[in-house]
Amino acid sequence: MKSVYYWSPYLTNVATINAVLNSAKSLKKYSKFYEPIIINSCGEFDIYSEDLKKNNIKILKLLPFNIHKFLPSNGFLLSRISYIIIFFFTFFPLLNFLYFKKPNYIILHLITSLPIIISNIIKKDTRYSLRISGLPKYNLLRKYIWKNLGKNIIKVTCPTKGKMEDLKLLKIFDEKKLFLLKDPIIKISEILKKRREKINQIFTDKDYKMISIGRLTTQKNFKLIVNSFEEFLKINQNCKLIIIGDGEQKFFLNNLIKKKNLNEKIFLLGFKKNIFSYLSKADLFILPSLWEDPGWVLIEAGACGTLILSSDCKNGPSEFIHKDNGGLLFENNSSDDLIKKFKQINDLDNNQLLYKKIFAKKNAKEFTIFKHYNNLTKILN
């Protein structure tokens, strides 16, 4: 059996971590030929140890102590200091592991510069695969490392076609190394189970039930919905919105809601472990993000059969919704177009609404963990 190691040191719990965990679980569940192993570089995966143990997924601990819990993660400067600390603390342990253990495959998700540099020091048979997701800054240092030191990277996978096209234009990697590999987002059995769980009900039967989900950050752009909500009420006076998530903009959004006297219409619920019960009961899911790749909650909303209204941001929504078939797209960060598209949604008849929901639900099946496993093993081979 061939070993597949996942390298993904992180500071905050972003979607990439779920992608790593679900990818490893997909290999463990369906493959007889690959053994997934999570590299716990500095203690970042300690909180998932029970879940990984339950799924019989091995963890490689690089350091004998947990430094992750002491690392600052908020703010650009402090997070960069934390990345540097992780780099230097784990450099020699990772080098030692790669030299002596000679793993078959290692998939690089975050802080990829470290193993890429080591791949030029140790000339072994390990096959390096680079996963590019999110919105990486293509600065000179990153370009140099990928292009000049990344010669030993045999495959580069992207979650969206848009990301692949970006990389082709940059000409950092040989196009033959680029592959589309969609994220392992959907577990049908989990959705069916969780959507039945009871929740504290905020909506009433007469409400037009709207939901938005994500970390309360600049990227997720929830202020756009709050600033547009008075116009929504002119179109449909029964509108009520819940926002699920936590983050640094919580205080700002709370104040904005109060300032606009929308306390009885918009509710910040904080983080919820089970979002599917909320999605399955909503009339409309809104994604106002400035960028996504592809936007996990967008796929989850589609899988729940919830109507979608999304910003046409880079890189994922337009590929998933595809010419407004799976929902409606509005111009990125445009309040005017958001309001316009919301009115269009309210004017759709039942057959049009049903068609968009079915289209999105069908597209969501491309993001199951089995589909990911099937495509990942083809790429590894």
C-alpha positions as semicolon CSV with decimal commas, in nm:
position;residue;x (nm);y (nm);z (nm)
1;M;0,000;0,000;0,000
2;K;0,132;0,346;-0,094
3;S;0,145;0,626;0,161
4;V;-0,016;0,964;0,088
5;Y;0,085;1,237;0,334
6;Y;-0,101;1,567;0,369
7;W;0,099;1,879;0,457
8;S;-0,123;2,169;0,564
9;P;-0,001;2,376;0,864
10;Y;-0,264;2,640;0,941
11;L;-0,341;2,920;1,186
12;T;-0,718;2,967;1,151
13;N;-0,983;2,711;1,064
14;V;-1,036;2,783;0,693
15;A;-1,211;2,562;0,436
16;T;-0,873;2,419;0,330
17;I;-0,859;2,222;0,655
18;N;-1,192;2,054;0,583
19;A;-1,065;1,980;0,233
20;V;-0,759;1,806;0,378
21;L;-0,962;1,606;0,630
22;N;-1,229;1,503;0,379
23;S;-0,970;1,412;0,117
24;A;-0,791;1,185;0,365
25;K;-1,123;1,033;0,471
26;S;-1,215;0,966;0,108
27;L;-0,893;0,771;0,051
28;K;-0,934;0,578;0,374
29;K;-1,295;0,488;0,298
30;Y;-1,271;0,391;-0,067
31;S;-0,909;0,302;-0,152
32;K;-0,733;-0,032;-0,109
33;F;-0,407;0,100;-0,249
34;Y;-0,343;0,433;-0,070
35;E;-0,291;0,499;0,300
36;P;-0,367;0,863;0,397
37;I;-0,162;1,019;0,679
38;I;-0,198;1,372;0,819
39;I;0,126;1,552;0,904
40;N;0,070;1,731;1,235
41;S;0,352;1,983;1,195
42;C;0,322;2,186;1,515
43;G;0,009;2,064;1,693
44;E;-0,248;2,222;1,460
45;F;-0,433;1,892;1,406
46;D;-0,450;1,799;1,776
47;I;-0,813;1,915;1,792
48;Y;-0,902;1,664;1,519
49;S;-0,721;1,368;1,675
50;E;-1,040;1,197;1,798
51;D;-1,215;1,241;1,463
52;L;-0,911;1,107;1,275
53;K;-0,879;0,816;1,517
54;K;-1,247;0,735;1,464
55;N;-1,183;0,720;1,088
56;N;-0,862;0,513;1,134
57;I;-0,647;0,786;0,981
58;K;-0,289;0,802;1,106
59;I;-0,127;1,124;1,226
60;L;0,246;1,195;1,194
61;K;0,356;1,425;1,477
62;L;0,665;1,623;1,377
63;L;0,727;1,804;1,707
64;P;0,710;1,655;2,058
65;F;0,520;1,962;2,182
66;N;0,232;2,181;2,064
67;I;0,343;2,530;1,962
68;H;0,032;2,598;1,752
69;K;-0,179;2,704;2,050
70;F;0,071;2,979;2,134
71;L;0,092;3,127;1,782
72;P;-0,095;3,454;1,710
73;S;-0,325;3,433;1,408
74;N;-0,500;3,772;1,387
75;G;-0,356;4,048;1,173
76;F;-0,124;4,034;0,873
77;L;0,203;4,100;1,059
78;L;0,141;3,861;1,350
79;S;0,023;3,581;1,120
80;R;0,337;3,620;0,907
81;I;0,551;3,592;1,220
82;S;0,365;3,272;1,308
83;Y;0,430;3,127;0,962
84;I;0,801;3,202;1,000
85;I;0,805;3,029;1,340
86;I;0,635;2,720;1,193
87;F;0,884;2,723;0,903
88;F;1,194;2,722;1,123
89;F;1,061;2,489;1,394
90;T;0,954;2,221;1,147
91;F;1,227;2,253;0,882
92;F;1,465;1,989;1,018
93;P;1,197;1,749;1,150
94;L;1,031;1,747;0,806
95;L;1,366;1,714;0,628
96;N;1,460;1,424;0,855
97;F;1,126;1,252;0,794
98;L;1,143;1,286;0,416
99;Y;1,504;1,166;0,407
100;F;1,462;0,853;0,617
101;K;1,099;0,750;0,559
102;K;1,078;0,823;0,186
103;P;0,697;0,856;0,164
104;N;0,539;0,771;-0,170
105;Y;0,331;1,089;-0,203
106;I;0,301;1,419;-0,021
107;I;0,020;1,664;-0,103
108;L;0,105;2,025;-0,019
109;H;-0,180;2,257;0,083
110;L;-0,047;2,541;0,304
111;I;0,301;2,685;0,382
112;T;0,409;2,498;0,071
113;S;0,744;2,677;0,041
114;L;0,898;2,461;0,315
115;P;0,856;2,114;0,158
116;I;0,926;2,261;-0,187
117;I;1,265;2,391;-0,066
118;I;1,339;2,058;0,103
119;S;1,255;1,874;-0,221
120;N;1,561;2,041;-0,374
121;I;1,786;1,927;-0,089
122;I;1,674;1,564;-0,072
123;K;1,678;1,382;-0,402
124;K;1,447;1,093;-0,317
125;D;1,156;0,916;-0,484
126;T;0,879;1,102;-0,302
127;R;0,625;1,244;-0,545
128;Y;0,516;1,599;-0,461
129;S;0,170;1,728;-0,550
130;L;0,077;2,094;-0,499
131;R;-0,280;2,197;-0,417
132;I;-0,365;2,560;-0,499
133;S;-0,690;2,701;-0,364
134;G;-0,825;3,021;-0,216
135;L;-0,679;3,345;-0,349
136;P;-0,299;3,321;-0,318
137;K;-0,098;3,634;-0,381
138;Y;0,125;3,572;-0,678
139;N;0,413;3,781;-0,544
140;L;0,770;3,758;-0,670
141;L;0,890;3,529;-0,389
142;R;0,604;3,282;-0,432
143;K;0,647;3,281;-0,810
144;Y;1,021;3,220;-0,773
145;I;0,973;2,931;-0,531
146;W;0,704;2,766;-0,741
147;K;0,876;2,815;-1,076
148;N;1,243;2,770;-0,990
149;L;1,238;2,546;-0,683
150;G;0,922;2,354;-0,768
151;K;1,079;2,134;-1,035
152;N;1,005;1,823;-0,830
153;I;0,632;1,898;-0,818
154;I;0,477;1,642;-1,050
155;K;0,112;1,750;-1,027
156;V;-0,064;2,080;-0,948
157;T;-0,434;2,052;-0,866
158;C;-0,690;2,334;-0,870
159;P;-1,048;2,334;-0,732
160;T;-1,190;2,544;-1,018
161;K;-1,138;2,590;-1,391
162;G;-1,087;2,962;-1,327
163;K;-0,789;2,888;-1,103
164;M;-0,640;2,664;-1,371
165;E;-0,674;2,938;-1,631
166;D;-0,505;3,187;-1,396
167;L;-0,207;2,955;-1,361
168;K;-0,188;2,892;-1,734
169;L;-0,166;3,267;-1,795
170;L;0,107;3,306;-1,534
171;K;0,311;3,025;-1,696
172;I;0,461;2,922;-1,362
173;F;0,406;2,550;-1,419
174;D;0,406;2,331;-1,727
175;E;0,042;2,306;-1,840
176;K;0,073;1,927;-1,845
177;K;0,110;1,934;-1,466
178;L;-0,219;2,120;-1,410
179;F;-0,530;1,922;-1,313
180;L;-0,882;2,010;-1,206
181;L;-0,966;1,842;-0,875
182;K;-1,286;1,958;-0,710
183;D;-1,301;1,979;-0,331
184;P;-1,453;1,692;-0,129
185;I;-1,739;1,892;0,020
186;I;-2,054;1,681;0,014
187;K;-2,143;1,374;0,219
188;I;-2,500;1,294;0,121
189;S;-2,565;1,073;0,425
190;E;-2,444;1,349;0,659
191;I;-2,672;1,609;0,499
192;L;-2,976;1,378;0,519
193;K;-2,905;1,316;0,887
194;K;-2,823;1,671;0,993
195;R;-3,105;1,845;0,809
196;R;-3,352;1,659;1,034
197;E;-3,196;1,788;1,357
198;K;-3,406;2,039;1,552
199;I;-3,291;2,402;1,575
200;N;-3,402;2,709;1,766
201;Q;-3,653;2,850;1,519
202;I;-3,626;3,221;1,442
203;F;-3,840;3,217;1,129
204;T;-4,219;3,207;1,128
205;D;-4,441;3,062;0,856
206;K;-4,509;3,404;0,702
207;D;-4,141;3,502;0,680
208;Y;-3,943;3,502;0,357
209;K;-3,655;3,307;0,507
210;M;-3,306;3,423;0,401
211;I;-2,972;3,285;0,516
212;S;-2,605;3,370;0,471
213;I;-2,314;3,172;0,613
214;G;-1,942;3,230;0,659
215;R;-1,675;3,384;0,877
216;L;-1,748;3,747;0,961
217;T;-1,456;3,886;0,762
218;T;-1,394;4,143;0,491
219;Q;-1,382;3,866;0,229
220;K;-1,733;3,743;0,308
221;N;-1,869;4,098;0,267
222;F;-2,184;4,065;0,482
223;K;-2,211;4,444;0,509
224;L;-2,332;4,443;0,147
225;I;-2,646;4,251;0,245
226;V;-2,708;4,466;0,555
227;N;-2,670;4,786;0,353
228;S;-2,912;4,653;0,089
229;F;-3,172;4,512;0,324
230;E;-3,400;4,815;0,342
231;E;-3,448;4,785;-0,034
232;F;-3,518;4,413;0,004
233;L;-3,802;4,499;0,241
234;K;-3,955;4,727;-0,020
235;I;-3,964;4,430;-0,257
236;N;-4,078;4,177;0,003
237;Q;-4,183;4,308;0,343
238;N;-4,167;3,960;0,496
239;C;-3,789;3,930;0,454
240;K;-3,596;3,801;0,751
241;L;-3,224;3,714;0,745
242;I;-2,999;3,503;0,966
243;I;-2,621;3,517;0,934
244;I;-2,432;3,214;1,065
245;G;-2,065;3,256;1,149
246;D;-1,819;3,431;1,375
247;G;-1,520;3,654;1,317
248;E;-1,352;3,989;1,361
249;Q;-1,636;4,190;1,202
250;K;-1,901;4,076;1,450
251;F;-1,896;4,404;1,647
252;F;-1,900;4,611;1,327
253;L;-2,196;4,419;1,178
254;N;-2,391;4,434;1,504
255;N;-2,353;4,810;1,511
256;L;-2,447;4,842;1,143
257;I;-2,765;4,639;1,200
258;K;-2,859;4,856;1,500
259;K;-2,781;5,177;1,311
260;K;-3,024;5,077;1,036
261;N;-3,290;4,964;1,286
262;L;-3,291;4,612;1,146
263;N;-3,264;4,427;1,481
264;E;-3,597;4,254;1,421
265;K;-3,506;4,154;1,066
266;I;-3,137;4,051;1,068
267;F;-2,990;3,812;1,327
268;L;-2,627;3,716;1,388
269;L;-2,639;3,359;1,521
270;G;-2,266;3,298;1,559
271;F;-2,095;2,972;1,467
272;K;-2,319;2,667;1,420
273;K;-2,180;2,316;1,385
274;N;-2,484;2,202;1,187
275;I;-2,574;2,444;0,907
276;F;-2,786;2,197;0,710
277;S;-3,094;2,229;0,932
278;Y;-3,090;2,603;0,868
279;L;-3,022;2,573;0,494
280;S;-3,298;2,319;0,436
281;K;-3,555;2,552;0,595
282;A;-3,450;2,867;0,406
283;D;-3,617;3,015;0,098
284;L;-3,297;3,184;-0,020
285;F;-2,925;3,154;0,043
286;I;-2,713;3,464;-0,031
287;L;-2,337;3,456;-0,089
288;P;-2,200;3,815;-0,096
289;S;-1,828;3,721;-0,095
290;L;-1,559;3,927;-0,269
291;W;-1,382;3,606;-0,373
292;E;-1,432;3,230;-0,335
293;D;-1,269;2,918;-0,475
294;P;-1,524;2,766;-0,514
295;G;-1,719;2,855;-0,197
296;W;-1,799;2,552;0,018
297;V;-2,125;2,684;0,160
298;L;-2,243;2,759;-0,194
299;I;-2,211;2,388;-0,277
300;E;-2,373;2,290;0,052
301;A;-2,669;2,520;-0,015
302;G;-2,711;2,367;-0,360
303;A;-2,700;2,016;-0,215
304;C;-2,977;2,112;0,030
305;G;-3,199;2,233;-0,255
306;T;-3,191;2,594;-0,135
307;L;-3,227;2,869;-0,394
308;I;-2,898;3,060;-0,442
309;L;-2,822;3,428;-0,500
310;S;-2,446;3,475;-0,527
311;S;-2,191;3,740;-0,614
312;D;-2,017;3,676;-0,945
313;C;-1,680;3,677;-0,772
314;K;-1,361;3,492;-0,858
315;N;-1,340;3,194;-0,907
316;G;-1,615;2,950;-0,818
317;P;-1,976;3,077;-0,819
318;S;-2,014;3,125;-1,194
319;E;-1,885;2,772;-1,258
320;F;-2,133;2,622;-1,011
321;I;-2,437;2,832;-1,097
322;H;-2,339;2,846;-1,468
323;K;-2,523;3,121;-1,654
324;D;-2,785;3,162;-1,379
325;N;-2,913;2,805;-1,425
326;G;-2,841;2,704;-1,064
327;G;-2,950;3,032;-0,907
328;L;-2,880;3,396;-0,983
329;L;-2,551;3,587;-0,996
330;F;-2,511;3,956;-0,916
331;E;-2,221;4,186;-0,997
332;N;-1,943;4,151;-0,740
333;N;-1,977;4,402;-0,453
334;S;-2,264;4,586;-0,626
335;S;-2,557;4,674;-0,401
336;D;-2,759;4,799;-0,699
337;D;-2,725;4,472;-0,888
338;L;-2,787;4,267;-0,574
339;I;-3,118;4,448;-0,522
340;K;-3,204;4,411;-0,890
341;K;-3,139;4,035;-0,884
342;F;-3,332;3,996;-0,559
343;K;-3,634;4,151;-0,733
344;Q;-3,587;3,908;-1,023
345;I;-3,591;3,616;-0,780
346;N;-3,916;3,739;-0,627
347;D;-4,068;3,752;-0,977
348;L;-3,978;3,391;-1,066
349;D;-4,262;3,141;-1,087
350;N;-4,254;2,804;-0,910
351;N;-4,132;2,612;-1,217
352;Q;-3,840;2,851;-1,268
353;L;-3,746;2,827;-0,901
354;L;-3,762;2,447;-0,910
355;Y;-3,542;2,428;-1,222
356;K;-3,267;2,638;-1,058
357;K;-3,277;2,427;-0,740
358;I;-3,257;2,100;-0,934
359;F;-2,967;2,230;-1,147
360;A;-2,770;2,332;-0,834
361;K;-2,845;2,002;-0,660
362;K;-2,721;1,810;-0,962
363;N;-2,401;2,019;-0,978
364;A;-2,336;1,961;-0,607
365;K;-2,290;1,590;-0,679
366;E;-1,962;1,677;-0,850
367;F;-1,827;1,768;-0,505
368;T;-1,895;1,444;-0,316
369;I;-1,609;1,278;-0,129
370;F;-1,641;0,972;-0,358
371;K;-1,609;1,187;-0,671
372;H;-1,301;1,352;-0,516
373;Y;-1,147;1,014;-0,430
374;N;-1,209;0,885;-0,782
375;N;-1,043;1,187;-0,945
376;L;-0,758;1,212;-0,692
377;T;-0,651;0,851;-0,744
378;K;-0,652;0,900;-1,122
379;I;-0,426;1,204;-1,077
380;L;-0,192;1,022;-0,838
381;N;-0,163;0,733;-1,084
